Structures are given as structure tokens and as C-alpha cells.
Amino acid sequence: MRSVVLLSVVVGLVITVVNGQVPTPPPLQTPEPSTESPPETTAGSTEPEPEDLPLAEKCDEELCKLPNCRCSSTSIPGGLLPRDTPQFVTVTFDDGININNIITYRNTLYNRFNSNGCPAGATFYVSHEYTNYVLVNELYNRGFEIALHSISHQTPQTYWLEATRDIMKQEFGDQKIQMSHLANIPYESIKGMRIPFLQMTGNASFEIMKEYGLEYDCTWPTTTQTNPGLWPYTLDFASTQDCVVPPCPTASFPGTWIKPLVAWSDLQGVPCSFVDACFFAPNVLDEEAWFQFIVTNFERHYLGNRAPFGFFVHEAFLSAWPAITNAFVRFMDMVNNLPDAFMVNSHEVIDWVKNPVPVDKYKAQSCRGFIPTTCSATSCGPLNSSHNGMDYWMQICNVCPRVYPWVGNPLGL
Ligand SMILES: [Zn+2]
């Protein structure tokens, strides 16, 4: 049962107004556009698989120091005391973005602010099929984080378990190029990834991350380092994290970050990585019990070592159960009213861990910035798909592709 419970993963985010009033958000920073250009897509790539990579060595705290290296550990970055440490809350939603689930995102996440006046964050791990890229552009321009969840998201799960480096290039490296192109968002704004079904692929996924400018992975659950919780760390050295969905990486990947999925504990103490995967959960109609369930899990972090708290969910779970959505909104309201807890984009957690500062100093920092973009919305179709022969229609922010974009032809040329 444990493996079943752990395999379903979702991330969700909900936002509401704090204290019944809408604070005026500080202006968003606008960074300079990057001149970084994406690599070519992998169409036609026939690179041989590398030999087995050497094993990473045991982590040496003297050699591995912030900002670019951190040993896997439950210790608070920067040696801070828990009371001086910001409690980050990362809400994440997985899979395609479409006209159905955008309603939930708009209703729960938009116009929500943390106690420092900065817009609350959330991260979307987006898979390609049936995604409406005009809506991805909308989420991006609302300041949320767009991350990768593969082009195909295909079954069976063994496809991912056995995936080679070249498959991961096609599913994630190419997806970054595809996402940037179809949603018209900056290539370099896409920094994170999560593999479907939380199925680790050994070294394969990590071998491609640096080439594509992917800074962190948010696939790897831990069920043993939950109290105190495991903080994000890099793969310069061997990880001490439990491997819940093997195979886990064995080689060294300098500067590549792991944002662990620190499991919740259900009502019977069984760990669950996604909220909608908790087996012994409260009655789906009982809002109060759900609110208490969420808060109990949150307090393990907030009253402990303040490791980032994840609310990972699928939108379908929330839209199916309004009482749970209400509990989730109440939880977000609570977090947004706490002076030392912050709903942020996942990548902001990595940024803080690199340069940890006490909560008072964190609150004085400017809000996250992003480069606003526009979308010339275009409706495309029918587009024939080579992988299943079906016709698809797409909403994108670019000129229409010739065929339906897919693995090996991510731009549909
Ligand atoms: Zn998924």
C-alpha cells in the first residue's frame, strides 16, 4: 500500500485575500532579459549512452559550501535557529493546464499576498498534452512559476523507470524549448522539473539538467527524513536521502539541486507525498477535519526545523471536493497571516537556501521579479499527431505548428 500511496503526486496552490483586505503589492522587479539561447532540439539525435558514471563521494562539509553546494541534511541553512528561519510553503499543481482547471487557479491563487506584501507563489509542473499555452502564459504573467513535467506523461510507469538520458532530453530538455516557444515565456524562466509518477530515472534525468539550464528537481520523495524534515541540497556529493521510488541517482552532479518531497503523515501515520494520495485521510465532506489535517502536517515543519512545507496536489482532487478546497483556502489564509511563513514559487526556496538570511532580513527584501510577456493567442487545428493518429486543437502564443508537437518533434515542424 505504501508504494501506491506514494506514487500518486499532486501539487496545488490556493490564494485568498489576507485579513479581508487586498494589500498593494510592491512593484515587481524586472530583470534584464537574458541573452542565453536555447540549445537545438534533439530531433534526430543519436548520441550513444555514456558508460556508467563514477559514484558520488560521501559529502564533505568542508568542501561543500553554499551558495553552490550543500550536503543532504536536515540542518537549517546558514546555521539559523528555527525561530529566525522563514517557513516556506510551496503549493504545486501537476499536469496539463486547461480551461477547466484554470478556474480553480484563478479562484484560489490570484490576488493573494504574503504578510510581507509580496504576491503569494505557486508552481505548475506542466505536461504538454491538452495544455492550453495561452493559459500558461497567463499564469506566468501572474508571477507563478512554470516548470516541466514532460511532453508525453505517458504510461506505463516503466517507460520512465527505464528512461535513458536521450529520452529524458526529449521529454524535458525539448519540453523547455517547447514551453518557451508555445507559451511565449522566457526560456531561462523555466528552472524546475518533476518526472511523471515521481518515478526516478537513476542518473538519466540529472545528466541532462545542466545542458538545459534546469536548476532543481522536485521529484524525489522522502518518508524517513520528515521530522525534522530534509532541506534542499545539491548532488555534488552522495545523497543520504531514502530512495522511495528507485532508481535514484548515484553519480555527482555539481550544482544541481534536489527539492525533496517531504512526505505528509496521514491519520494512521502512513506517509504520503501528494495530498490526494493520503490514504487514511479525513472524510472528503468534512472541511474542518481537513483543515486540521493540513495544519497538523504543517506544524511538523513550522514547529520543527522549518524545512519547506509542500502542498502537492492535482486540481481535479480539489474541484471534486469543495470542502477540501475550502480547507485549503483557509490554510492559505492562515499562512498568509503568519509573520514568518511565506507561500512562494519553488525556485524561490532554492534561491533562499543558496543565500540564507534571517526572517527579518528576508521580509525586507524586494519581491520576486519576472519579465512580463504578451501572448498573441492563436487557435490551431486540426493538427495530426504522428504518435496516435489523432487530430488535436491547440491554443498557443505563436504561429501554428504544422503537426501536433510531440516527443522528437517538440515544435511540430
Ligand atoms: Zn503528472
Residues whose N, C-alpha, C, O or C-beta is under 5 A from the ligand:
A	BS01	ZN	D94 D95 P196 F197
